[in-house]
């Protein structure tokens, strides 16, 4: 039977978390989450863009221009 130390499992968990953050950043999910937070805080009465339109707009403009 293979014994796996708690430290090894903790290390694997931390690596997986970092990979998830990198993938979110590369896929645009991080930017979309930040956009939704900003939109909710500053423009709560307006409907936010859906993810697809947000990413399309972001690619078209290279970066979503700030409204504020």
PDB file of N, CA, C and O in Angstrom, chain B, residues numbered from 101:
ATOM      1  N   UNK B 101       0.847  -1.187   0.000  1.00  0.00           N
ATOM      2  CA  UNK B 101       0.000   0.000   0.000  1.00  0.00           C
ATOM      3  C   UNK B 101       0.886   1.241   0.000  1.00  0.00           C
ATOM      4  O   UNK B 101       1.897   1.298   0.699  1.00  0.00           O
ATOM      5  N   UNK B 102       0.490   2.232  -0.794  1.00  0.00           N
ATOM      6  CA  UNK B 102       1.275   3.456  -0.916  1.00  0.00           C
ATOM      7  C   UNK B 102       0.805   4.457   0.134  1.00  0.00           C
ATOM      8  O   UNK B 102      -0.387   4.732   0.279  1.00  0.00           O
ATOM      9  N   UNK B 103       1.783   4.989   0.859  1.00  0.00           N
ATOM     10  CA  UNK B 103       1.474   6.023   1.843  1.00  0.00           C
ATOM     11  C   UNK B 103       1.785   7.386   1.232  1.00  0.00           C
ATOM     12  O   UNK B 103       2.898   7.639   0.771  1.00  0.00           O
ATOM     13  N   UNK B 104       0.794   8.243   1.238  1.00  0.00           N
ATOM     14  CA  UNK B 104       0.965   9.595   0.719  1.00  0.00           C
ATOM     15  C   UNK B 104       0.901  10.555   1.894  1.00  0.00           C
ATOM     16  O   UNK B 104      -0.050  10.542   2.676  1.00  0.00           O
ATOM     17  N   UNK B 105       1.928  11.388   2.006  1.00  0.00           N
ATOM     18  CA  UNK B 105       1.973  12.310   3.136  1.00  0.00           C
ATOM     19  C   UNK B 105       0.943  13.425   2.956  1.00  0.00           C
ATOM     20  O   UNK B 105       0.526  13.742   1.843  1.00  0.00           O
ATOM     21  N   UNK B 106       0.561  13.990   4.056  1.00  0.00           N
ATOM     22  CA  UNK B 106      -0.393  15.102   4.061  1.00  0.00           C
ATOM     23  C   UNK B 106       0.227  16.294   3.352  1.00  0.00           C
ATOM     24  O   UNK B 106      -0.473  17.031   2.657  1.00  0.00           O
ATOM     25  N   UNK B 107       1.528  16.496   3.516  1.00  0.00           N
ATOM     26  CA  UNK B 107       2.200  17.614   2.858  1.00  0.00           C
ATOM     27  C   UNK B 107       2.149  17.479   1.338  1.00  0.00           C
ATOM     28  O   UNK B 107       1.982  18.475   0.635  1.00  0.00           O
ATOM     29  N   UNK B 108       2.290  16.266   0.831  1.00  0.00           N
ATOM     30  CA  UNK B 108       2.227  16.029  -0.604  1.00  0.00           C
ATOM     31  C   UNK B 108       0.832  16.342  -1.150  1.00  0.00           C
ATOM     32  O   UNK B 108       0.698  16.958  -2.207  1.00  0.00           O
ATOM     33  N   UNK B 109      -0.183  15.922  -0.439  1.00  0.00           N
ATOM     34  CA  UNK B 109      -1.565  16.195  -0.847  1.00  0.00           C
ATOM     35  C   UNK B 109      -1.830  17.703  -0.819  1.00  0.00           C
ATOM     36  O   UNK B 109      -2.482  18.239  -1.715  1.00  0.00           O
ATOM     37  N   UNK B 110      -1.322  18.382   0.213  1.00  0.00           N
ATOM     38  CA  UNK B 110      -1.476  19.836   0.326  1.00  0.00           C
ATOM     39  C   UNK B 110      -0.787  20.528  -0.851  1.00  0.00           C
ATOM     40  O   UNK B 110      -1.329  21.474  -1.422  1.00  0.00           O
ATOM     41  N   UNK B 111       0.409  20.052  -1.212  1.00  0.00           N
ATOM     42  CA  UNK B 111       1.152  20.621  -2.328  1.00  0.00           C
ATOM     43  C   UNK B 111       0.391  20.442  -3.641  1.00  0.00           C
ATOM     44  O   UNK B 111       0.299  21.378  -4.435  1.00  0.00           O
ATOM     45  N   UNK B 112      -0.145  19.271  -3.872  1.00  0.00           N
ATOM     46  CA  UNK B 112      -0.931  19.004  -5.089  1.00  0.00           C
ATOM     47  C   UNK B 112      -2.155  19.912  -5.140  1.00  0.00           C
ATOM     48  O   UNK B 112      -2.505  20.425  -6.203  1.00  0.00           O
ATOM     49  N   UNK B 113      -2.803  20.110  -4.003  1.00  0.00           N
ATOM     50  CA  UNK B 113      -3.977  20.984  -3.942  1.00  0.00           C
ATOM     51  C   UNK B 113      -3.596  22.418  -4.302  1.00  0.00           C
ATOM     52  O   UNK B 113      -4.311  23.075  -5.059  1.00  0.00           O
ATOM     53  N   UNK B 114      -2.487  22.907  -3.773  1.00  0.00           N
ATOM     54  CA  UNK B 114      -2.037  24.268  -4.061  1.00  0.00           C
ATOM     55  C   UNK B 114      -1.674  24.436  -5.537  1.00  0.00           C
ATOM     56  O   UNK B 114      -1.978  25.465  -6.141  1.00  0.00           O
ATOM     57  N   UNK B 115      -1.028  23.431  -6.112  1.00  0.00           N
ATOM     58  CA  UNK B 115      -0.675  23.478  -7.531  1.00  0.00           C
ATOM     59  C   UNK B 115      -1.944  23.520  -8.383  1.00  0.00           C
ATOM     60  O   UNK B 115      -2.019  24.282  -9.346  1.00  0.00           O
ATOM     61  N   UNK B 116      -2.931  22.709  -8.033  1.00  0.00           N
ATOM     62  CA  UNK B 116      -4.201  22.693  -8.767  1.00  0.00           C
ATOM     63  C   UNK B 116      -4.898  24.053  -8.681  1.00  0.00           C
ATOM     64  O   UNK B 116      -5.474  24.516  -9.666  1.00  0.00           O
ATOM     65  N   UNK B 117      -4.850  24.689  -7.521  1.00  0.00           N
ATOM     66  CA  UNK B 117      -5.457  26.018  -7.364  1.00  0.00           C
ATOM     67  C   UNK B 117      -4.765  27.038  -8.259  1.00  0.00           C
ATOM     68  O   UNK B 117      -5.425  27.864  -8.891  1.00  0.00           O
ATOM     69  N   UNK B 118      -3.436  26.981  -8.314  1.00  0.00           N
ATOM     70  CA  UNK B 118      -2.676  27.922  -9.154  1.00  0.00           C
ATOM     71  C   UNK B 118      -2.979  27.694 -10.629  1.00  0.00           C
ATOM     72  O   UNK B 118      -3.132  28.654 -11.384  1.00  0.00           O
ATOM     73  N   UNK B 119      -3.065  26.444 -11.042  1.00  0.00           N
ATOM     74  CA  UNK B 119      -3.385  26.130 -12.439  1.00  0.00           C
ATOM     75  C   UNK B 119      -4.777  26.645 -12.786  1.00  0.00           C
ATOM     76  O   UNK B 119      -4.993  27.162 -13.882  1.00  0.00           O
ATOM     77  N   UNK B 120      -5.717  26.506 -11.859  1.00  0.00           N
ATOM     78  CA  UNK B 120      -7.077  27.008 -12.080  1.00  0.00           C
ATOM     79  C   UNK B 120      -7.070  28.518 -12.277  1.00  0.00           C
ATOM     80  O   UNK B 120      -7.757  29.031 -13.160  1.00  0.00           O
ATOM     81  N   UNK B 121      -6.305  29.229 -11.469  1.00  0.00           N
ATOM     82  CA  UNK B 121      -6.214  30.691 -11.586  1.00  0.00           C
ATOM     83  C   UNK B 121      -5.628  31.077 -12.941  1.00  0.00           C
ATOM     84  O   UNK B 121      -6.123  31.993 -13.596  1.00  0.00           O
ATOM     85  N   UNK B 122      -4.579  30.382 -13.358  1.00  0.00           N
ATOM     86  CA  UNK B 122      -3.954  30.673 -14.649  1.00  0.00           C
ATOM     87  C   UNK B 122      -4.933  30.414 -15.794  1.00  0.00           C
ATOM     88  O   UNK B 122      -5.031  31.219 -16.720  1.00  0.00           O
ATOM     89  N   UNK B 123      -5.650  29.306 -15.735  1.00  0.00           N
ATOM     90  CA  UNK B 123      -6.617  28.999 -16.788  1.00  0.00           C
ATOM     91  C   UNK B 123      -7.762  30.001 -16.830  1.00  0.00           C
ATOM     92  O   UNK B 123      -8.230  30.366 -17.908  1.00  0.00           O
ATOM     93  N   UNK B 124      -8.216  30.449 -15.657  1.00  0.00           N
ATOM     94  CA  UNK B 124      -9.265  31.477 -15.621  1.00  0.00           C
ATOM     95  C   UNK B 124      -8.768  32.764 -16.253  1.00  0.00           C
ATOM     96  O   UNK B 124      -9.503  33.427 -16.986  1.00  0.00           O
ATOM     97  N   UNK B 125      -7.530  33.116 -15.975  1.00  0.00           N
ATOM     98  CA  UNK B 125      -6.960  34.335 -16.542  1.00  0.00           C
ATOM     99  C   UNK B 125      -6.837  34.220 -18.062  1.00  0.00           C
ATOM    100  O   UNK B 125      -7.201  35.144 -18.789  1.00  0.00           O
ATOM    101  N   UNK B 126      -6.328  33.094 -18.534  1.00  0.00           N
ATOM    102  CA  UNK B 126      -6.128  32.912 -19.968  1.00  0.00           C
ATOM    103  C   UNK B 126      -7.439  32.809 -20.738  1.00  0.00           C
ATOM    104  O   UNK B 126      -7.515  33.243 -21.887  1.00  0.00           O
ATOM    105  N   UNK B 127      -8.458  32.249 -20.128  1.00  0.00           N
ATOM    106  CA  UNK B 127      -9.736  32.059 -20.821  1.00  0.00           C
ATOM    107  C   UNK B 127     -10.623  33.302 -20.787  1.00  0.00           C
ATOM    108  O   UNK B 127     -11.618  33.372 -21.507  1.00  0.00           O
ATOM    109  N   UNK B 128     -10.272  34.274 -19.964  1.00  0.00           N
ATOM    110  CA  UNK B 128     -11.091  35.477 -19.853  1.00  0.00           C
ATOM    111  C   UNK B 128     -12.093  35.411 -18.710  1.00  0.00           C
ATOM    112  O   UNK B 128     -12.794  36.389 -18.451  1.00  0.00           O
ATOM    113  N   UNK B 129     -12.173  34.288 -18.031  1.00  0.00           N
ATOM    114  CA  UNK B 129     -13.120  34.149 -16.920  1.00  0.00           C
ATOM    115  C   UNK B 129     -12.814  35.127 -15.798  1.00  0.00           C
ATOM    116  O   UNK B 129     -13.727  35.671 -15.177  1.00  0.00           O
ATOM    117  N   UNK B 130     -11.535  35.350 -15.538  1.00  0.00           N
ATOM    118  CA  UNK B 130     -11.154  36.279 -14.478  1.00  0.00           C
ATOM    119  C   UNK B 130     -11.648  37.689 -14.806  1.00  0.00           C
ATOM    120  O   UNK B 130     -12.214  38.375 -13.955  1.00  0.00           O
ATOM    121  N   UNK B 131     -11.424  38.109 -16.056  1.00  0.00           N
ATOM    122  CA  UNK B 131     -11.863  39.444 -16.470  1.00  0.00           C
ATOM    123  C   UNK B 131     -13.377  39.562 -16.398  1.00  0.00           C
ATOM    124  O   UNK B 131     -13.902  40.604 -16.006  1.00  0.00           O
ATOM    125  N   UNK B 132     -14.082  38.496 -16.774  1.00  0.00           N
ATOM    126  CA  UNK B 132     -15.538  38.544 -16.738  1.00  0.00           C
ATOM    127  C   UNK B 132     -16.048  38.631 -15.302  1.00  0.00           C
ATOM    128  O   UNK B 132     -17.010  39.348 -15.025  1.00  0.00           O
ATOM    129  N   UNK B 133     -15.404  37.903 -14.390  1.00  0.00           N
ATOM    130  CA  UNK B 133     -15.793  37.982 -12.975  1.00  0.00           C
ATOM    131  C   UNK B 133     -15.576  39.389 -12.431  1.00  0.00           C
ATOM    132  O   UNK B 133     -16.418  39.915 -11.703  1.00  0.00           O
ATOM    133  N   UNK B 134     -14.448  39.997 -12.784  1.00  0.00           N
ATOM    134  CA  UNK B 134     -14.176  41.368 -12.333  1.00  0.00           C
ATOM    135  C   UNK B 134     -15.197  42.338 -12.940  1.00  0.00           C
ATOM    136  O   UNK B 134     -15.663  43.259 -12.268  1.00  0.00           O
ATOM    137  N   UNK B 135     -15.537  42.124 -14.203  1.00  0.00           N
ATOM    138  CA  UNK B 135     -16.542  42.956 -14.857  1.00  0.00           C
ATOM    139  C   UNK B 135     -17.879  42.852 -14.132  1.00  0.00           C
ATOM    140  O   UNK B 135     -18.524  43.868 -13.873  1.00  0.00           O
ATOM    141  N   UNK B 136     -18.300  41.630 -13.803  1.00  0.00           N
ATOM    142  CA  UNK B 136     -19.577  41.446 -13.113  1.00  0.00           C
ATOM    143  C   UNK B 136     -19.575  42.111 -11.743  1.00  0.00           C
ATOM    144  O   UNK B 136     -20.567  42.724 -11.349  1.00  0.00           O
ATOM    145  N   UNK B 137     -18.467  41.993 -11.014  1.00  0.00           N
ATOM    146  CA  UNK B 137     -18.363  42.655  -9.703  1.00  0.00           C
ATOM    147  C   UNK B 137     -18.503  44.165  -9.860  1.00  0.00           C
ATOM    148  O   UNK B 137     -19.251  44.806  -9.122  1.00  0.00           O
ATOM    149  N   UNK B 138     -17.782  44.726 -10.821  1.00  0.00           N
ATOM    150  CA  UNK B 138     -17.841  46.167 -11.066  1.00  0.00           C
ATOM    151  C   UNK B 138     -19.246  46.588 -11.493  1.00  0.00           C
ATOM    152  O   UNK B 138     -19.781  47.585 -11.010  1.00  0.00           O
ATOM    153  N   UNK B 139     -19.825  45.824 -12.393  1.00  0.00           N
ATOM    154  CA  UNK B 139     -21.159  46.150 -12.912  1.00  0.00           C
ATOM    155  C   UNK B 139     -22.196  46.125 -11.794  1.00  0.00           C
ATOM    156  O   UNK B 139     -23.034  47.022 -11.702  1.00  0.00           O
ATOM    157  N   UNK B 140     -22.144  45.115 -10.956  1.00  0.00           N
ATOM    158  CA  UNK B 140     -23.096  45.006  -9.852  1.00  0.00           C
ATOM    159  C   UNK B 140     -22.946  46.170  -8.877  1.00  0.00           C
ATOM    160  O   UNK B 140     -23.935  46.707  -8.379  1.00  0.00           O
ATOM    161  N   UNK B 141     -21.719  46.547  -8.615  1.00  0.00           N
ATOM    162  CA  UNK B 141     -21.449  47.634  -7.664  1.00  0.00           C
ATOM    163  C   UNK B 141     -21.848  48.999  -8.224  1.00  0.00           C
ATOM    164  O   UNK B 141     -22.386  49.832  -7.494  1.00  0.00           O
ATOM    165  N   UNK B 142     -21.589  49.236  -9.518  1.00  0.00           N
ATOM    166  CA  UNK B 142     -21.752  50.571 -10.074  1.00  0.00           C
ATOM    167  C   UNK B 142     -22.935  50.757 -11.024  1.00  0.00           C
ATOM    168  O   UNK B 142     -23.348  51.886 -11.291  1.00  0.00           O
ATOM    169  N   UNK B 143     -23.474  49.665 -11.526  1.00  0.00           N
ATOM    170  CA  UNK B 143     -24.548  49.759 -12.524  1.00  0.00           C
ATOM    171  C   UNK B 143     -25.616  48.702 -12.266  1.00  0.00           C
ATOM    172  O   UNK B 143     -26.051  48.014 -13.189  1.00  0.00           O
ATOM    173  N   UNK B 144     -26.024  48.579 -11.051  1.00  0.00           N
ATOM    174  CA  UNK B 144     -26.908  47.477 -10.652  1.00  0.00           C
ATOM    175  C   UNK B 144     -28.269  47.501 -11.344  1.00  0.00           C
ATOM    176  O   UNK B 144     -28.941  46.471 -11.410  1.00  0.00           O
ATOM    177  N   UNK B 145     -28.682  48.642 -11.853  1.00  0.00           N
ATOM    178  CA  UNK B 145     -30.001  48.713 -12.498  1.00  0.00           C
ATOM    179  C   UNK B 145     -29.964  48.260 -13.957  1.00  0.00           C
ATOM    180  O   UNK B 145     -31.007  48.003 -14.558  1.00  0.00           O
ATOM    181  N   UNK B 146     -28.770  48.164 -14.518  1.00  0.00           N
ATOM    182  CA  UNK B 146     -28.625  47.748 -15.911  1.00  0.00           C
ATOM    183  C   UNK B 146     -28.266  46.268 -15.986  1.00  0.00           C
ATOM    184  O   UNK B 146     -27.614  45.724 -15.094  1.00  0.00           O
ATOM    185  N   UNK B 147     -28.699  45.635 -17.055  1.00  0.00           N
ATOM    186  CA  UNK B 147     -28.378  44.221 -17.259  1.00  0.00           C
ATOM    187  C   UNK B 147     -26.937  44.105 -17.768  1.00  0.00           C
ATOM    188  O   UNK B 147     -26.566  44.795 -18.718  1.00  0.00           O
ATOM    189  N   UNK B 148     -26.128  43.250 -17.155  1.00  0.00           N
ATOM    190  CA  UNK B 148     -24.745  43.100 -17.627  1.00  0.00           C
ATOM    191  C   UNK B 148     -24.687  42.300 -18.919  1.00  0.00           C
ATOM    192  O   UNK B 148     -25.623  41.576 -19.259  1.00  0.00           O
ATOM    193  N   UNK B 149     -23.581  42.439 -19.630  1.00  0.00           N
ATOM    194  CA  UNK B 149     -23.358  41.621 -20.817  1.00  0.00           C
ATOM    195  C   UNK B 149     -23.237  40.162 -20.397  1.00  0.00           C
ATOM    196  O   UNK B 149     -22.735  39.860 -19.314  1.00  0.00           O
ATOM    197  N   UNK B 150     -23.696  39.263 -21.256  1.00  0.00           N
ATOM    198  CA  UNK B 150     -23.442  37.857 -20.965  1.00  0.00           C
ATOM    199  C   UNK B 150     -21.976  37.563 -21.286  1.00  0.00           C
ATOM    200  O   UNK B 150     -21.297  38.374 -21.914  1.00  0.00           O
ATOM    201  N   UNK B 151     -21.499  36.402 -20.855  1.00  0.00           N
ATOM    202  CA  UNK B 151     -20.079  36.075 -20.989  1.00  0.00           C
ATOM    203  C   UNK B 151     -19.627  36.106 -22.451  1.00  0.00           C
ATOM    204  O   UNK B 151     -18.556  36.627 -22.765  1.00  0.00           O
ATOM    205  N   UNK B 152     -20.441  35.552 -23.332  1.00  0.00           N
ATOM    206  CA  UNK B 152     -20.094  35.482 -24.745  1.00  0.00           C
ATOM    207  C   UNK B 152     -19.901  36.879 -25.344  1.00  0.00           C
ATOM    208  O   UNK B 152     -18.905  37.138 -26.021  1.00  0.00           O
ATOM    209  N   UNK B 153     -20.852  37.769 -25.091  1.00  0.00           N
ATOM    210  CA  UNK B 153     -20.761  39.132 -25.619  1.00  0.00           C
ATOM    211  C   UNK B 153     -19.642  39.921 -24.955  1.00  0.00           C
ATOM    212  O   UNK B 153     -18.993  40.743 -25.601  1.00  0.00           O
ATOM    213  N   UNK B 154     -19.415  39.678 -23.675  1.00  0.00           N
ATOM    214  CA  UNK B 154     -18.314  40.345 -22.987  1.00  0.00           C
ATOM    215  C   UNK B 154     -16.983  39.972 -23.634  1.00  0.00           C
ATOM    216  O   UNK B 154     -16.162  40.840 -23.928  1.00  0.00           O
ATOM    217  N   UNK B 155     -16.778  38.673 -23.852  1.00  0.00           N
ATOM    218  CA  UNK B 155     -15.511  38.220 -24.434  1.00  0.00           C
ATOM    219  C   UNK B 155     -15.362  38.702 -25.877  1.00  0.00           C
ATOM    220  O   UNK B 155     -14.264  39.061 -26.303  1.00  0.00           O
ATOM    221  N   UNK B 156     -16.446  38.710 -26.615  1.00  0.00           N
ATOM    222  CA  UNK B 156     -16.405  39.221 -27.995  1.00  0.00           C
ATOM    223  C   UNK B 156     -16.009  40.697 -27.988  1.00  0.00           C
ATOM    224  O   UNK B 156     -15.151  41.118 -28.763  1.00  0.00           O
ATOM    225  N   UNK B 157     -16.631  41.469 -27.120  1.00  0.00           N
ATOM    226  CA  UNK B 157     -16.326  42.894 -27.007  1.00  0.00           C
ATOM    227  C   UNK B 157     -14.879  43.101 -26.560  1.00  0.00           C
ATOM    228  O   UNK B 157     -14.188  43.997 -27.045  1.00  0.00           O
ATOM    229  N   UNK B 158     -14.441  42.274 -25.647  1.00  0.00           N
ATOM    230  CA  UNK B 158     -13.068  42.382 -25.132  1.00  0.00           C
ATOM    231  C   UNK B 158     -12.054  42.104 -26.229  1.00  0.00           C
ATOM    232  O   UNK B 158     -11.051  42.810 -26.336  1.00  0.00           O
ATOM    233  N   UNK B 159     -12.301  41.091 -27.039  1.00  0.00           N
ATOM    234  CA  UNK B 159     -11.394  40.780 -28.137  1.00  0.00           C
ATOM    235  C   UNK B 159     -11.406  41.881 -29.191  1.00  0.00           C
ATOM    236  O   UNK B 159     -10.367  42.244 -29.743  1.00  0.00           O
ATOM    237  N   UNK B 160     -12.586  42.398 -29.456  1.00  0.00           N
ATOM    238  CA  UNK B 160     -12.725  43.440 -30.473  1.00  0.00           C
ATOM    239  C   UNK B 160     -11.979  44.710 -30.064  1.00  0.00           C
ATOM    240  O   UNK B 160     -11.333  45.351 -30.893  1.00  0.00           O
ATOM    241  N   UNK B 161     -12.072  45.064 -28.799  1.00  0.00           N
ATOM    242  CA  UNK B 161     -11.459  46.314 -28.325  1.00  0.00           C
ATOM    243  C   UNK B 161     -10.112  46.108 -27.649  1.00  0.00           C
ATOM    244  O   UNK B 161      -9.506  47.066 -27.167  1.00  0.00           O
ATOM    245  N   UNK B 162      -9.639  44.866 -27.609  1.00  0.00           N
ATOM    246  CA  UNK B 162      -8.404  44.492 -26.923  1.00  0.00           C
ATOM    247  C   UNK B 162      -8.527  44.599 -25.411  1.00  0.00           C
ATOM    248  O   UNK B 162      -7.875  43.855 -24.679  1.00  0.00           O
ATOM    249  N   UNK B 163      -9.345  45.503 -24.950  1.00  0.00           N
ATOM    250  CA  UNK B 163      -9.669  45.569 -23.531  1.00  0.00           C
ATOM    251  C   UNK B 163     -10.960  46.347 -23.395  1.00  0.00           C
ATOM    252  O   UNK B 163     -11.193  47.318 -24.114  1.00  0.00           O
ATOM    253  N   UNK B 164     -11.786  45.920 -22.479  1.00  0.00           N
ATOM    254  CA  UNK B 164     -13.056  46.592 -22.275  1.00  0.00           C
ATOM    255  C   UNK B 164     -12.788  47.955 -21.667  1.00  0.00           C
ATOM    256  O   UNK B 164     -12.192  48.057 -20.595  1.00  0.00           O
ATOM    257  N   UNK B 165     -13.223  48.994 -22.346  1.00  0.00           N
ATOM    258  CA  UNK B 165     -12.974  50.333 -21.839  1.00  0.00           C
ATOM    259  C   UNK B 165     -13.824  50.584 -20.614  1.00  0.00           C
ATOM    260  O   UNK B 165     -14.984  50.181 -20.538  1.00  0.00           O
ATOM    261  N   UNK B 166     -13.229  51.245 -19.683  1.00  0.00           N
ATOM    262  CA  UNK B 166     -13.926  51.524 -18.435  1.00  0.00           C
ATOM    263  C   UNK B 166     -15.000  52.573 -18.648  1.00  0.00           C
ATOM    264  O   UNK B 166     -14.818  53.533 -19.397  1.00  0.00           O
ATOM    265  N   UNK B 167     -16.099  52.375 -17.990  1.00  0.00           N
ATOM    266  CA  UNK B 167     -17.185  53.338 -18.086  1.00  0.00           C
ATOM    267  C   UNK B 167     -17.048  54.411 -17.006  1.00  0.00           C
ATOM    268  O   UNK B 167     -17.652  55.479 -17.100  1.00  0.00           O
ATOM    269  N   UNK B 168     -16.259  54.121 -15.996  1.00  0.00           N
ATOM    270  CA  UNK B 168     -16.131  55.034 -14.860  1.00  0.00           C
ATOM    271  C   UNK B 168     -14.695  55.497 -14.690  1.00  0.00           C
ATOM    272  O   UNK B 168     -14.400  56.272 -13.781  1.00  0.00           O
TER     273      UNK B 168
END
